[in-house]
Amino acid sequence: MKAVKKLSLLLAPFALLILFTSMNIKPKKIIFFGDSITQMGVAPGGYVDLISKALDPSKYEVIGAGIGGNKVYDLYLRMEQDVLVKKPDLVVIYIGVNDVWHKQSMHTGTDYDKFILFYQALINKIQANGAKVVLCTPAVIGEKKSGANEMDADLDKYSGAIRELAVKNKLPLCDLRTLFKTYGEQHNPEGLAKGILTTDGVHLNDKGNQTLAEALLPLVK
Protein backbone atom coordinates (compact mmCIF):
# COMPACT_ATOMS: atom_id res chain seq x y z
CA MET A 1 0.00 0.00 0.00
CA LYS A 2 2.84 2.36 0.91
CA ALA A 3 4.55 1.48 -2.37
CA VAL A 4 1.42 2.38 -4.33
CA LYS A 5 1.11 5.68 -2.48
CA LYS A 6 4.76 6.46 -3.10
CA LEU A 7 4.36 5.67 -6.81
CA SER A 8 1.30 7.91 -6.98
CA LEU A 9 3.25 10.77 -5.44
CA LEU A 10 6.06 10.25 -7.93
CA LEU A 11 3.70 10.18 -10.91
CA ALA A 12 1.56 13.13 -9.83
CA PRO A 13 3.91 15.84 -11.18
CA PHE A 14 4.06 14.10 -14.56
CA ALA A 15 0.27 13.85 -14.71
CA LEU A 16 -0.04 17.54 -13.92
CA LEU A 17 2.56 18.38 -16.56
CA ILE A 18 0.67 16.39 -19.20
CA LEU A 19 -2.61 18.04 -18.20
CA PHE A 20 -1.07 21.51 -18.26
CA THR A 21 0.55 20.89 -21.64
CA SER A 22 -2.66 19.58 -23.20
CA MET A 23 -4.59 22.58 -21.91
CA ASN A 24 -2.10 24.98 -23.49
CA ILE A 25 -1.81 23.35 -26.91
CA LYS A 26 -3.46 25.70 -29.40
CA PRO A 27 -5.36 24.12 -32.29
CA LYS A 28 -3.76 24.35 -35.72
CA LYS A 29 -5.34 27.34 -37.47
CA ILE A 30 -6.14 26.79 -41.16
CA ILE A 31 -7.38 29.61 -43.39
CA PHE A 32 -8.91 28.93 -46.81
CA PHE A 33 -8.18 32.04 -48.90
CA GLY A 34 -10.01 32.58 -52.16
CA ASP A 35 -13.01 33.77 -54.15
CA SER A 36 -16.75 32.94 -54.20
CA ILE A 37 -16.07 29.20 -54.34
CA THR A 38 -14.42 29.48 -50.94
CA GLN A 39 -16.98 32.01 -49.71
CA MET A 40 -19.74 29.51 -50.53
CA GLY A 41 -17.58 26.70 -49.16
CA VAL A 42 -18.24 27.70 -45.55
CA ALA A 43 -21.99 27.04 -45.91
CA PRO A 44 -23.34 23.67 -44.74
CA GLY A 45 -22.13 21.04 -47.18
CA GLY A 46 -19.49 23.34 -48.65
CA TYR A 47 -15.93 22.11 -48.99
CA VAL A 48 -14.62 24.23 -46.10
CA ASP A 49 -17.48 23.04 -43.90
CA LEU A 50 -16.84 19.39 -44.83
CA ILE A 51 -13.14 19.69 -44.02
CA SER A 52 -13.93 21.40 -40.72
CA LYS A 53 -16.30 18.60 -39.75
CA ALA A 54 -13.72 15.95 -40.69
CA LEU A 55 -11.09 17.43 -38.36
CA ASP A 56 -10.90 17.23 -34.57
CA PRO A 57 -12.05 20.67 -33.30
CA SER A 58 -9.68 20.39 -30.34
CA LYS A 59 -6.76 20.15 -32.77
CA TYR A 60 -7.85 22.30 -35.70
CA GLU A 61 -9.50 25.69 -36.20
CA VAL A 62 -10.84 26.17 -39.73
CA ILE A 63 -11.56 29.64 -41.15
CA GLY A 64 -12.98 30.58 -44.55
CA ALA A 65 -11.71 33.82 -46.11
CA GLY A 66 -13.37 33.86 -49.51
CA ILE A 67 -14.94 36.86 -51.25
CA GLY A 68 -16.91 36.62 -54.48
CA GLY A 69 -15.27 38.03 -57.59
CA ASN A 70 -11.79 38.08 -56.09
CA LYS A 71 -8.70 37.69 -58.22
CA VAL A 72 -5.11 37.21 -57.12
CA TYR A 73 -4.54 40.97 -56.74
CA ASP A 74 -7.59 41.24 -54.46
CA LEU A 75 -6.14 38.55 -52.22
CA TYR A 76 -2.88 40.45 -52.05
CA LEU A 77 -4.66 43.67 -51.04
CA ARG A 78 -6.69 42.10 -48.22
CA MET A 79 -4.18 39.50 -47.06
CA GLU A 80 -3.06 41.45 -43.99
CA GLN A 81 -6.55 42.13 -42.65
CA ASP A 82 -8.24 38.86 -43.56
CA VAL A 83 -5.40 36.37 -43.09
CA LEU A 84 -2.15 37.48 -41.47
CA VAL A 85 -3.70 39.31 -38.52
CA LYS A 86 -5.32 35.99 -37.53
CA LYS A 87 -1.89 34.34 -37.27
CA PRO A 88 -2.65 31.13 -39.21
CA ASP A 89 -0.49 28.03 -39.15
CA LEU A 90 -1.55 27.08 -42.68
CA VAL A 91 -3.07 29.03 -45.57
CA VAL A 92 -4.73 27.28 -48.52
CA ILE A 93 -4.72 29.57 -51.57
CA TYR A 94 -7.49 28.78 -54.06
CA ILE A 95 -7.62 31.50 -56.71
CA GLY A 96 -7.44 31.83 -60.48
CA VAL A 97 -10.93 31.27 -61.88
CA ASN A 98 -11.85 34.97 -61.99
CA ASP A 99 -8.39 35.94 -63.21
CA VAL A 100 -9.19 33.93 -66.35
CA TRP A 101 -13.00 34.17 -66.49
CA HIS A 102 -13.20 37.95 -66.10
CA LYS A 103 -10.81 38.50 -69.00
CA GLN A 104 -13.61 37.35 -71.28
CA SER A 105 -16.76 38.24 -69.35
CA MET A 106 -15.80 41.66 -67.94
CA HIS A 107 -12.41 42.46 -69.49
CA THR A 108 -11.03 42.83 -65.96
CA GLY A 109 -9.06 39.62 -65.65
CA THR A 110 -5.40 39.32 -64.73
CA ASP A 111 -2.60 39.23 -67.29
CA TYR A 112 -0.54 36.06 -67.09
CA ASP A 113 2.71 37.74 -65.99
CA LYS A 114 0.94 39.79 -63.32
CA PHE A 115 -0.86 36.68 -62.09
CA ILE A 116 2.47 34.94 -61.45
CA LEU A 117 3.97 38.09 -59.87
CA PHE A 118 1.15 38.61 -57.36
CA TYR A 119 0.78 34.90 -56.63
CA GLN A 120 4.47 34.68 -55.71
CA ALA A 121 4.07 37.82 -53.57
CA LEU A 122 1.22 36.11 -51.71
CA ILE A 123 3.40 33.10 -51.01
CA ASN A 124 6.33 35.23 -49.88
CA LYS A 125 4.34 37.32 -47.43
CA ILE A 126 2.43 34.40 -45.92
CA GLN A 127 5.64 32.43 -45.41
CA ALA A 128 7.39 35.49 -43.97
CA ASN A 129 4.69 35.52 -41.29
CA GLY A 130 5.46 31.94 -40.32
CA ALA A 131 2.57 30.11 -41.96
CA LYS A 132 2.76 27.13 -44.28
CA VAL A 133 1.07 27.32 -47.68
CA VAL A 134 -0.91 24.91 -49.87
CA LEU A 135 -1.65 25.85 -53.48
CA CYS A 136 -4.67 24.86 -55.59
CA THR A 137 -5.15 25.06 -59.33
CA PRO A 138 -8.48 26.52 -60.55
CA ALA A 139 -10.83 23.69 -61.47
CA VAL A 140 -13.20 24.52 -64.32
CA ILE A 141 -14.97 27.25 -66.25
CA GLY A 142 -17.44 24.97 -67.99
CA GLU A 143 -17.54 21.20 -67.61
CA LYS A 144 -17.43 20.04 -71.22
CA LYS A 145 -14.66 17.62 -72.06
CA SER A 146 -11.14 19.00 -72.17
CA GLY A 147 -10.66 21.69 -74.80
CA ALA A 148 -14.36 22.17 -75.54
CA ASN A 149 -14.91 25.04 -73.10
CA GLU A 150 -14.12 28.54 -74.33
CA MET A 151 -11.53 29.31 -71.65
CA ASP A 152 -9.89 25.89 -71.31
CA ALA A 153 -6.61 26.95 -72.91
CA ASP A 154 -6.17 29.95 -70.60
CA LEU A 155 -7.25 27.96 -67.56
CA ASP A 156 -4.69 25.29 -68.40
CA LYS A 157 -2.00 27.96 -68.83
CA TYR A 158 -2.70 29.61 -65.47
CA SER A 159 -2.96 26.21 -63.76
CA GLY A 160 0.43 25.35 -65.22
CA ALA A 161 1.84 28.51 -63.67
CA ILE A 162 0.54 27.47 -60.24
CA ARG A 163 2.09 24.02 -60.65
CA GLU A 164 5.42 25.68 -61.44
CA LEU A 165 5.10 27.94 -58.39
CA ALA A 166 4.44 24.89 -56.23
CA VAL A 167 7.60 23.22 -57.53
CA LYS A 168 9.69 26.40 -57.30
CA ASN A 169 8.62 27.06 -53.71
CA LYS A 170 8.50 23.38 -52.70
CA LEU A 171 4.85 23.63 -51.66
CA PRO A 172 2.06 21.04 -51.55
CA LEU A 173 -0.32 21.28 -54.52
CA CYS A 174 -3.95 20.28 -54.84
CA ASP A 175 -4.27 19.98 -58.61
CA LEU A 176 -8.01 20.54 -58.99
CA ARG A 177 -7.70 21.32 -62.68
CA THR A 178 -6.43 17.83 -63.41
CA LEU A 179 -8.80 16.23 -60.89
CA PHE A 180 -11.93 17.86 -62.32
CA LYS A 181 -10.91 17.24 -65.94
CA THR A 182 -10.30 13.57 -65.21
CA TYR A 183 -13.60 13.26 -63.37
CA GLY A 184 -15.43 14.89 -66.28
CA GLU A 185 -13.88 12.55 -68.81
CA GLN A 186 -15.10 9.60 -66.75
CA HIS A 187 -18.53 10.87 -65.67
CA ASN A 188 -19.69 13.33 -68.34
CA PRO A 189 -20.15 11.28 -71.53
CA GLU A 190 -22.71 13.77 -72.90
CA GLY A 191 -20.30 16.67 -72.55
CA LEU A 192 -22.60 18.78 -70.41
CA ALA A 193 -21.42 22.31 -69.59
CA LYS A 194 -22.61 22.10 -65.98
CA GLY A 195 -24.24 19.82 -63.44
CA ILE A 196 -21.46 17.26 -62.98
CA LEU A 197 -19.37 18.86 -60.21
CA THR A 198 -20.77 22.39 -60.53
CA THR A 199 -24.13 24.13 -60.51
CA ASP A 200 -23.25 26.61 -63.25
CA GLY A 201 -19.95 25.49 -64.74
CA VAL A 202 -17.91 27.21 -62.01
CA HIS A 203 -19.45 27.03 -58.53
CA LEU A 204 -19.53 23.65 -56.83
CA ASN A 205 -22.53 21.40 -56.30
CA ASP A 206 -22.67 18.84 -53.49
CA LYS A 207 -20.52 16.34 -55.39
CA GLY A 208 -18.02 19.03 -56.32
CA ASN A 209 -17.69 20.17 -52.72
CA GLN A 210 -17.22 16.59 -51.58
CA THR A 211 -14.61 15.94 -54.27
CA LEU A 212 -12.67 19.08 -53.35
CA ALA A 213 -12.84 18.37 -49.61
CA GLU A 214 -11.56 14.82 -50.08
CA ALA A 215 -8.66 16.07 -52.21
CA LEU A 216 -7.63 18.82 -49.80
CA LEU A 217 -8.11 17.06 -46.48
CA PRO A 218 -4.84 15.05 -46.53
CA LEU A 219 -2.88 18.23 -47.35
CA VAL A 220 -4.12 20.23 -44.36
CA LYS A 221 -3.74 17.66 -41.59
C-alpha positions in Angstrom: 0.0 0.0 0.0 2.8 2.4 0.9 4.6 1.5 -2.4 1.4 2.4 -4.3 1.1 5.7 -2.5 4.8 6.5 -3.1 4.4 5.7 -6.8 1.3 7.9 -7.0 3.2 10.8 -5.4 6.1 10.2 -7.9 3.7 10.2 -10.9 1.6 13.1 -9.8 3.9 15.8 -11.2 4.1 14.1 -14.6 0.3 13.8 -14.7 0.0 17.5 -13.9 2.6 18.4 -16.6 0.7 16.4 -19.2 -2.6 18.0 -18.2 -1.1 21.5 -18.3 0.5 20.9 -21.6 -2.7 19.6 -23.2 -4.6 22.6 -21.9 -2.1 25.0 -23.5 -1.8 23.4 -26.9 -3.5 25.7 -29.4 -5.4 24.1 -32.3 -3.8 24.3 -35.7 -5.3 27.3 -37.5 -6.1 26.8 -41.2 -7.4 29.6 -43.4 -8.9 28.9 -46.8 -8.2 32.0 -48.9 -10.0 32.6 -52.2 -13.0 33.8 -54.1 -16.7 32.9 -54.2 -16.1 29.2 -54.3 -14.4 29.5 -50.9 -17.0 32.0 -49.7 -19.7 29.5 -50.5 -17.6 26.7 -49.2 -18.2 27.7 -45.5 -22.0 27.0 -45.9 -23.3 23.7 -44.7 -22.1 21.0 -47.2 -19.5 23.3 -48.7 -15.9 22.1 -49.0 -14.6 24.2 -46.1 -17.5 23.0 -43.9 -16.8 19.4 -44.8 -13.1 19.7 -44.0 -13.9 21.4 -40.7 -16.3 18.6 -39.7 -13.7 15.9 -40.7 -11.1 17.4 -38.4 -10.9 17.2 -34.6 -12.0 20.7 -33.3 -9.7 20.4 -30.3 -6.8 20.1 -32.8 -7.9 22.3 -35.7 -9.5 25.7 -36.2 -10.8 26.2 -39.7 -11.6 29.6 -41.2 -13.0 30.6 -44.5 -11.7 33.8 -46.1 -13.4 33.9 -49.5 -14.9 36.9 -51.3 -16.9 36.6 -54.5 -15.3 38.0 -57.6 -11.8 38.1 -56.1 -8.7 37.7 -58.2 -5.1 37.2 -57.1 -4.5 41.0 -56.7 -7.6 41.2 -54.5 -6.1 38.5 -52.2 -2.9 40.5 -52.1 -4.7 43.7 -51.0 -6.7 42.1 -48.2 -4.2 39.5 -47.1 -3.1 41.4 -44.0 -6.5 42.1 -42.6 -8.2 38.9 -43.6 -5.4 36.4 -43.1 -2.1 37.5 -41.5 -3.7 39.3 -38.5 -5.3 36.0 -37.5 -1.9 34.3 -37.3 -2.6 31.1 -39.2 -0.5 28.0 -39.1 -1.6 27.1 -42.7 -3.1 29.0 -45.6 -4.7 27.3 -48.5 -4.7 29.6 -51.6 -7.5 28.8 -54.1 -7.6 31.5 -56.7 -7.4 31.8 -60.5 -10.9 31.3 -61.9 -11.9 35.0 -62.0 -8.4 35.9 -63.2 -9.2 33.9 -66.3 -13.0 34.2 -66.5 -13.2 38.0 -66.1 -10.8 38.5 -69.0 -13.6 37.4 -71.3 -16.8 38.2 -69.3 -15.8 41.7 -67.9 -12.4 42.5 -69.5 -11.0 42.8 -66.0 -9.1 39.6 -65.7 -5.4 39.3 -64.7 -2.6 39.2 -67.3 -0.5 36.1 -67.1 2.7 37.7 -66.0 0.9 39.8 -63.3 -0.9 36.7 -62.1 2.5 34.9 -61.4 4.0 38.1 -59.9 1.2 38.6 -57.4 0.8 34.9 -56.6 4.5 34.7 -55.7 4.1 37.8 -53.6 1.2 36.1 -51.7 3.4 33.1 -51.0 6.3 35.2 -49.9 4.3 37.3 -47.4 2.4 34.4 -45.9 5.6 32.4 -45.4 7.4 35.5 -44.0 4.7 35.5 -41.3 5.5 31.9 -40.3 2.6 30.1 -42.0 2.8 27.1 -44.3 1.1 27.3 -47.7 -0.9 24.9 -49.9 -1.6 25.9 -53.5 -4.7 24.9 -55.6 -5.1 25.1 -59.3 -8.5 26.5 -60.6 -10.8 23.7 -61.5 -13.2 24.5 -64.3 -15.0 27.2 -66.3 -17.4 25.0 -68.0 -17.5 21.2 -67.6 -17.4 20.0 -71.2 -14.7 17.6 -72.1 -11.1 19.0 -72.2 -10.7 21.7 -74.8 -14.4 22.2 -75.5 -14.9 25.0 -73.1 -14.1 28.5 -74.3 -11.5 29.3 -71.6 -9.9 25.9 -71.3 -6.6 27.0 -72.9 -6.2 30.0 -70.6 -7.3 28.0 -67.6 -4.7 25.3 -68.4 -2.0 28.0 -68.8 -2.7 29.6 -65.5 -3.0 26.2 -63.8 0.4 25.3 -65.2 1.8 28.5 -63.7 0.5 27.5 -60.2 2.1 24.0 -60.7 5.4 25.7 -61.4 5.1 27.9 -58.4 4.4 24.9 -56.2 7.6 23.2 -57.5 9.7 26.4 -57.3 8.6 27.1 -53.7 8.5 23.4 -52.7 4.9 23.6 -51.7 2.1 21.0 -51.6 -0.3 21.3 -54.5 -4.0 20.3 -54.8 -4.3 20.0 -58.6 -8.0 20.5 -59.0 -7.7 21.3 -62.7 -6.4 17.8 -63.4 -8.8 16.2 -60.9 -11.9 17.9 -62.3 -10.9 17.2 -65.9 -10.3 13.6 -65.2 -13.6 13.3 -63.4 -15.4 14.9 -66.3 -13.9 12.5 -68.8 -15.1 9.6 -66.8 -18.5 10.9 -65.7 -19.7 13.3 -68.3 -20.1 11.3 -71.5 -22.7 13.8 -72.9 -20.3 16.7 -72.6 -22.6 18.8 -70.4 -21.4 22.3 -69.6 -22.6 22.1 -66.0 -24.2 19.8 -63.4 -21.5 17.3 -63.0 -19.4 18.9 -60.2 -20.8 22.4 -60.5 -24.1 24.1 -60.5 -23.2 26.6 -63.2 -19.9 25.5 -64.7 -17.9 27.2 -62.0 -19.5 27.0 -58.5 -19.5 23.6 -56.8 -22.5 21.4 -56.3 -22.7 18.8 -53.5 -20.5 16.3 -55.4 -18.0 19.0 -56.3 -17.7 20.2 -52.7 -17.2 16.6 -51.6 -14.6 15.9 -54.3 -12.7 19.1 -53.3 -12.8 18.4 -49.6 -11.6 14.8 -50.1 -8.7 16.1 -52.2 -7.6 18.8 -49.8 -8.1 17.1 -46.5 -4.8 15.1 -46.5 -2.9 18.2 -47.3 -4.1 20.2 -44.4 -3.7 17.7 -41.6 
